[in-house]
Amino acid sequence: VSNDPVEITSHSSKEIRIEKVNWVNKLKNSEAKKLEARIRYRQKKFKVNLEENKVIFDEPQTAASGQSIVFYLPADSVEGGEDICLGGGIIV
């Protein structure tokens, strides 16, 4: 535990940056434009585009630095019809 102050910013935006990305399933470059994501537990998934460490939302989202974001390949893009969790990262 640290007593050092931590700066947390929160805002509605169409774009965020992420770090410490961990992929549990491989992502093909062609799939990076078809992703969905979720920031909060049980939040409805929303469409995103992923470019390196930048996430671009179709609609503005509220996110705070330090929160996690999880990426999914939607069911309509997958044989078998179930969303696939691809991995996630930490919002900076």
N, C-alpha and C positions, 0 to 999 in steps of 0.2 A: 504494500500500500504506500502510496506517495502523497505527500501534501502539496506537491507542485501544482500550480494552477494549470488547467487545461482549457484551451480556447475551443469552444464549440460554436459553429455557425450553422444556422438553419435558414433555408429560403426555398421559395418555389422557383424552379428553373426548368429549362428544356435541355440542360446539359450539365453533367457532373464529371469529375475525374475520380478514378479509382486506383487503388494500389493493393499490393499483397493478393493478387488474383490467384485463385486456386481452381484448376479445371479438374473435374472428376470424370468427365467424358470429353472426348476430342471434339473440337469445333472445326468444321471445314470453312474456309474463307467465304464460300458462297452462302453459308448459313448465317453469317454475321449480320445480315440485313433482315433476317426473319425472326429475330429473337423476341422473347417476352421476358419481363423481369418482375421482381417483387422486392420491396424494401422492408415492409412490415409483415409480420406473421399473419397469415390469412387475408392479407390484402389482395384484392383482385389484381391479377397480372396485367401489365400494360406493355405496349409495344416499344421496343428500343432498337437502335442501331448501335453497334459497337465498333469503335475505331481506335485500335491500340488501347490506351488507358482512358479513353474518353467514351462516355455513354451519352447518347443523344435520345431524348424522349420524344415520342410523337406529340404528347400533351404534357404541359408543365407538371412537375411532381415536387412535393415537399420532401426534402432530405436534409439530414444533419451530418456534419463530419463525424466520422467514427461509426456510423451505422453501416450495416452490411447490406449488400445488394446481391440477389441470387438470380442467375440467368437460366432460362428454360428454352428448349426447342419445342414450339407448340405442337399439339397433337396433329393438327392438319398438315404439318410438314413431315410427319414421321409415319413410316409403315407400322401398322399395329394400333395406331390411334391413341397413344397415351403421351402426355408431355414427358420430356426427358430433362432432368436437371443436369445442367452442364457444369455448373460451378458458381463461383461468386468472388466478390472482392470487398474491400473496405472503402467507403466514401471519404474523400479528403476535402 
